[in-house]
Amino acid sequence: MDDVIIRRMTADDIDGVYAIERATFSRPWTRQDFVREMTVNACARYLVAEENGTILGFAGAWIVLDEAHVTNIAVTEARRGQGIGHRLTAALMQYAANLGVAYTTLEVRRSNTAAQKLYQSLHFEYVGVRKKYYEDNGEDALLYCCQHMPAPDPDFTEEETVYEPE
Ligand SMILES: CC(C)(COP(=O)(O)OP(=O)(O)OC[C@H]1O[C@@H](n2cnc3c(N)ncnc32)[C@H](O)[C@@H]1OP(=O)(O)O)[C@@H](O)C(=O)NCCC(=O)NCCS
């Protein structure tokens, strides 16, 4: 666990992230979705958990004005329950706070109690329901919001791009 680092995702991480996405979700994003996030979506910010060159998990958000909306969080199945999801989510919120974000929102399946516990441990609060939000099984989404953002890091800077054209 000591070797697991959290850092900004780049285009070079897309294959590792996409492999976790496909193994995790019933309706995974396409590889091209992640390419778009790394190239043209100026609102997107993604972090990865990496251990000795292997991607173990990722978390991303769209940042619009003072809101961060979490799009996607997943940890590779064999490494769940080791605190990686917590670290990724906390780091994503720190990153968002550094960019001036005042609150973070997300949707989570009603049945996904593991994720809900993770969010509650980071002071997210349930604020509402989106009925039958998930098209694959008609499940409701619970809407969570966190206004307890970390203090911005005064030394924060960010790379202008995470994509190097070939
Ligand atoms: C949700 C997910 C990202 C959590 O990542 P993780 O690395 O396993 O989580 P952590 O080990 O950091 O655990 C953080 C907290 O989440 C809760 N939690 C995690 N796994 C849990 C489980 N199987 N059952 C109940 N609570 C769980 C606990 O409250 C835990 O805190 P604790 O360790 O103090 O008890 C991971 O389970 C995952 O990838 N799930 C599939 C994808 C997914 O559901 N993404 C979220 C979509 S909204």
The ligand as an ORCA input file, in Angstrom:
! r2SCAN-3c Opt
* xyz 0 1
  C     -16.761      2.081     -4.423
  C     -15.257      1.773     -4.542
  C     -14.626      2.775     -5.508
  C     -14.634      1.921     -3.151
  O     -13.233      1.758     -3.292
  P     -12.375      0.953     -2.186
  O     -10.957      1.175     -2.486
  O     -12.849     -0.459     -2.134
  O     -12.849      1.704     -0.862
  P     -11.993      1.936      0.464
  O     -11.211      0.702      0.780
  O     -11.247      3.212      0.330
  O     -13.133      2.084      1.544
  C     -13.641      3.341      1.890
  C     -14.933      3.164      2.676
  O     -15.940      2.664      1.796
  C     -16.773      1.736      2.494
  N     -16.670      0.450      1.831
  C     -15.750      0.075      0.903
  N     -16.008     -1.181      0.489
  C     -17.090     -1.590      1.164
  C     -17.874     -2.776      1.150
  N     -17.586     -3.810      0.343
  N     -18.958     -2.850      1.945
  C     -19.283     -1.809      2.747
  N     -18.580     -0.647      2.791
  C     -17.520     -0.552      2.016
  C     -16.301      1.731      3.909
  O     -17.027      2.711      4.622
  C     -14.857      2.152      3.794
  O     -14.415      2.766      4.951
  P     -13.703      1.878      6.103
  O     -12.542      1.227      5.447
  O     -13.328      2.922      7.113
  O     -14.724      0.915      6.562
  C     -15.005      0.303     -5.024
  O     -15.751     -0.573     -4.208
  C     -15.396      0.069     -6.474
  O     -14.610      0.259     -7.391
  N     -16.663     -0.339     -6.697
  C     -17.161     -0.577     -8.044
  C     -17.368      0.717     -8.802
  C     -18.298      1.654     -8.092
  O     -19.270      1.250     -7.482
  N     -17.991      2.959     -8.197
  C     -18.770      3.999     -7.585
  C     -19.844      4.418     -8.502
  S     -20.836      5.723     -7.802
*
